[in-house]
Amino acid sequence: MKKLILLLCFTAPLWSIAQSATILPNSLSVPKVSSMPTCNTTEKGTQVLNTTDNKMYYCNGTNWQEMTGGGFTLPYSGTVNGNSTLLYLENTGIGRVIHAKSTDFGALRGESETNIGVHGSSTSYYGVNGTSISSVGVRGSSASGTGVYGISTTGYGGYFSASGNQPTLYVYTSQGEAADFRGNVKIRDELIVDDNKGIVRSSNSEQQKIVKGTIHFLASNLAVGAYVEGTYNYENFGDTPIVTVGQIQNVNSTGEWYKVMVIPMNVTSALCTFRLVNVGNNAITFNAYWSILIVGPE
């Protein structure tokens, strides 16, 4: 009688397992399916083999999770429709959590249709650090939002360093604004625009530019009240600029040659006429250069 009771105790669990799996002499055969069945709290813990991709899955009570036997088979891909984090890695030491390396293309790519492609966060060091020997260290691309977004509460939102002769930061856009700075911009060296040209502050929203030039005039025995004229061409402005006459450099002049009044006339976006009038008391002869400064909208 005791032997019979013991036999029933061992066989009862086998009847329960046999409803979803088959016990073989040296293995356990799980159900084989070509499409994933329902996964809910009732089926939680169920394991199946998907014959379509030849991968094992288990039901966590909400979704089917792929099971890997101690590692990934490369190339590997997986798809899950859920709200939880798919992969979480943490290193409490000083080593890297992830080290991605590629010899020909992008080592690490993050892609999101509606949110952040790559999110890097750090309390005391780099949130995202990208290094490349011959190409791009970090690249951000967005169809309708921000390609790269950096924020820091105590340090740099973005830090770029280069040791070569190429630009440390290259910003380009085929339309709209290439960069938008909301705050003070500190330049520790020269600010160069439009292929080695300077920049000037404007009192309105129009970008201003400065053009410096020199005009050369000469006259012999110019009578009192008489004048000579000449046209000066300069690079095109977006609208009519302001032309100012500066200092004079004498070449070969006699009499009260400095009593010549230089008047810019008929100023346009690309040229103006200068009239030089003798406002002295005697006729004068002059051969001199006048510096001019032209300021106007880009």
C-alpha positions in Angstrom: 0.0 0.0 0.0 2.9 2.5 0.8 4.5 1.8 -2.6 1.3 2.6 -4.5 0.9 6.0 -2.7 4.5 6.9 -3.5 4.0 6.2 -7.2 1.0 8.4 -7.3 2.9 11.3 -5.8 5.5 11.2 -8.5 3.2 10.7 -11.4 0.7 13.5 -10.6 3.1 16.4 -11.5 3.9 14.7 -14.7 0.3 14.7 -15.7 0.2 18.5 -15.1 3.3 19.3 -17.1 2.2 17.0 -19.9 -0.6 19.5 -20.7 1.9 22.0 -22.1 5.2 20.1 -22.5 6.6 16.7 -23.2 9.1 15.1 -21.0 11.7 13.2 -22.9 14.4 10.9 -21.5 17.1 13.6 -21.7 15.2 16.8 -22.4 12.0 18.8 -22.2 10.0 19.5 -25.4 8.0 22.7 -25.2 5.0 23.5 -27.5 5.8 24.6 -31.1 3.8 27.4 -32.7 4.0 29.2 -36.0 2.4 32.4 -34.5 2.4 33.6 -31.0 -0.7 32.8 -28.9 -2.3 35.0 -26.3 -0.1 36.2 -23.4 -1.9 37.2 -20.3 -1.8 36.7 -16.5 -3.4 33.2 -17.0 -0.6 32.1 -19.3 2.2 33.8 -17.3 5.3 31.5 -17.2 4.3 29.6 -20.4 7.2 28.8 -22.8 6.9 28.1 -26.5 9.1 27.7 -29.5 8.2 29.9 -32.5 8.9 27.8 -35.6 8.8 30.9 -37.8 12.0 32.5 -36.3 13.2 29.4 -34.4 13.4 31.3 -31.1 12.2 30.5 -27.6 9.7 32.8 -25.9 8.1 33.0 -22.5 5.0 34.9 -21.3 5.6 37.4 -18.5 1.9 38.0 -18.0 1.7 40.8 -20.5 4.0 40.2 -23.5 6.0 37.4 -25.0 9.7 37.8 -24.2 12.4 36.2 -26.3 14.7 33.9 -24.4 18.4 33.8 -25.2 20.6 30.9 -24.2 23.4 32.8 -22.5 24.1 35.3 -25.3 23.1 36.8 -28.6 23.5 35.3 -32.0 24.7 38.0 -34.4 23.2 39.7 -36.2 20.5 40.0 -33.7 17.2 41.9 -33.7 14.1 41.9 -31.6 10.7 43.7 -31.5 8.6 44.3 -28.5 5.4 46.3 -28.2 5.5 47.6 -24.6 6.0 50.6 -22.3 8.9 49.2 -20.2 12.6 49.6 -20.8 13.8 46.8 -23.2 17.5 46.8 -22.1 18.9 48.2 -18.8 22.6 48.0 -18.0 24.3 49.5 -15.0 27.9 49.6 -14.0 28.6 50.9 -10.5 32.4 50.9 -11.1 34.5 53.1 -13.4 34.3 51.1 -16.6 32.1 51.6 -19.6 28.5 50.3 -19.7 28.5 50.0 -23.5 31.5 50.2 -25.8 30.5 50.3 -29.5 33.1 50.3 -32.2 32.8 50.3 -36.0 35.6 50.5 -38.6 33.4 51.7 -41.5 30.0 53.1 -40.3 28.2 54.3 -37.3 29.2 52.5 -34.1 26.0 53.4 -32.2 22.7 54.6 -33.6 19.6 55.7 -31.7 16.4 56.2 -33.6 13.0 57.4 -32.4 10.0 58.4 -34.5 8.4 60.7 -31.9 11.0 61.3 -29.1 14.7 61.2 -28.3 17.0 59.0 -30.5 19.9 59.0 -28.0 19.6 60.2 -24.4 22.8 60.6 -22.5 22.8 61.6 -18.8 25.6 62.2 -16.3 25.8 63.9 -12.9 29.4 64.9 -13.1 30.9 64.0 -16.5 29.9 63.6 -20.2 26.3 62.7 -21.0 27.3 61.6 -24.5 30.9 61.2 -25.6 31.6 60.4 -29.2 35.0 59.9 -30.7 36.1 59.3 -34.3 39.5 59.2 -35.9 38.6 60.3 -39.3 34.8 61.1 -39.4 32.0 62.2 -37.2 32.2 61.7 -33.4 28.5 62.4 -32.7 25.8 62.9 -35.3 22.2 63.9 -34.6 19.5 64.0 -37.2 15.9 64.9 -36.9 13.1 65.3 -39.5 11.1 67.8 -37.5 12.8 68.3 -34.1 16.3 68.8 -32.6 19.2 66.8 -34.0 21.4 67.1 -31.0 20.2 68.5 -27.6 22.6 69.1 -24.8 21.7 70.3 -21.3 23.7 70.7 -18.1 22.9 72.3 -14.7 26.5 73.1 -13.7 28.8 72.5 -16.8 28.6 72.7 -20.5 25.5 71.7 -22.4 27.7 70.8 -25.3 31.5 70.6 -25.5 33.4 70.2 -28.7 37.2 69.9 -29.1 39.4 69.5 -32.1 43.2 69.3 -32.6 43.3 69.6 -36.4 42.8 72.5 -38.8 39.1 71.8 -39.4 36.2 73.5 -37.7 35.5 72.1 -34.2 31.8 72.6 -34.7 30.2 72.6 -38.2 26.5 73.7 -38.4 24.7 73.7 -41.7 21.2 74.0 -42.9 19.7 74.3 -46.4 16.8 76.3 -45.1 15.9 78.2 -41.9 18.4 79.1 -39.2 21.6 77.1 -38.9 21.9 77.9 -35.2 19.7 79.6 -32.6 21.4 81.0 -29.4 19.1 81.9 -26.5 21.5 83.7 -24.2 24.9 85.4 -24.2 27.5 84.0 -26.6 31.1 84.3 -25.5 33.8 84.4 -28.2 37.3 84.0 -26.8 39.0 84.6 -30.1 37.9 86.2 -33.4 34.4 85.9 -34.7 34.7 85.4 -38.5 31.7 85.4 -40.9 31.3 84.9 -44.6 34.8 83.6 -45.4 37.0 85.7 -43.1 34.8 88.9 -42.8 33.8 90.6 -39.6 30.5 91.2 -38.0 28.8 94.4 -36.6 26.0 95.0 -34.2 22.7 96.3 -35.6 20.0 98.3 -33.9 17.3 96.3 -35.7 16.7 92.7 -36.9 18.7 93.2 -40.2 22.2 91.8 -40.3 24.6 94.7 -40.9 28.0 94.6 -42.7 30.9 97.0 -42.9 33.0 97.7 -46.0 36.1 99.8 -45.8 37.6 101.5 -48.9 39.7 104.3 -50.2 38.9 106.9 -52.9 41.6 108.8 -54.8 41.0 112.2 -56.3 43.2 114.8 -57.9 42.7 118.3 -59.3 44.9 121.1 -60.6 44.2 124.8 -59.7 40.6 124.1 -58.7 38.8 127.4 -58.4 36.9 128.5 -55.3 33.4 126.9 -55.3 34.4 124.5 -58.1 34.2 120.8 -57.8 35.2 117.5 -59.3 33.3 114.2 -59.2 34.0 110.5 -59.3 32.1 107.2 -58.9 33.1 104.5 -56.4 31.8 100.9 -56.7 31.6 98.5 -53.7 30.1 95.1 -53.0 26.3 94.9 -53.1 24.3 95.6 -50.0 20.7 94.4 -49.3 19.6 98.1 -49.2 21.0 101.6 -49.4 24.0 101.8 -47.0 25.4 104.8 -45.1 28.7 106.1 -46.6 31.0 108.1 -44.4 34.3 109.9 -45.3 37.2 109.5 -42.9 40.8 110.7 -42.7 42.8 112.0 -45.6 46.3 111.1 -46.9 48.2 113.8 -48.9 50.2 112.7 -51.9 51.1 115.9 -53.7 49.0 118.9 -52.9 49.6 122.7 -52.6 47.7 125.6 -51.1 44.8 125.0 -48.7 44.2 121.6 -50.2 42.7 120.4 -46.9 39.8 122.8 -47.5 38.1 120.3 -49.8 34.6 119.1 -48.8 33.9 115.5 -49.8 30.2 114.8 -50.3 28.8 111.3 -51.0 25.9 111.6 -53.5 23.4 109.3 -55.3 24.2 106.4 -53.0 22.8 103.1 -54.1 23.2 99.5 -52.9 26.4 99.0 -55.0 27.9 102.4 -55.8 27.9 106.2 -55.0 29.2 109.4 -56.5 31.6 111.6 -54.6 31.7 115.4 -55.2 34.8 117.3 -54.0 34.1 121.0 -53.6 36.7 123.7 -53.0 35.4 125.6 -49.9 38.5 127.6 -49.4 39.3 131.2 -50.4 41.8 130.4 -53.1 42.3 128.0 -55.9 43.9 124.7 -54.8 45.8 121.8 -56.3 45.5 118.4 -54.7 46.3 114.8 -55.1 45.2 112.7 -52.1 43.4 109.7 -50.7 40.3 109.7 -48.5 39.3 106.7 -46.4 35.6 105.8 -46.5 33.4 103.5 -44.4 30.2 102.0 -45.7 27.7 100.4 -43.3 24.4 98.8 -44.4 22.2 95.7 -44.4 23.7 92.4 -45.6 
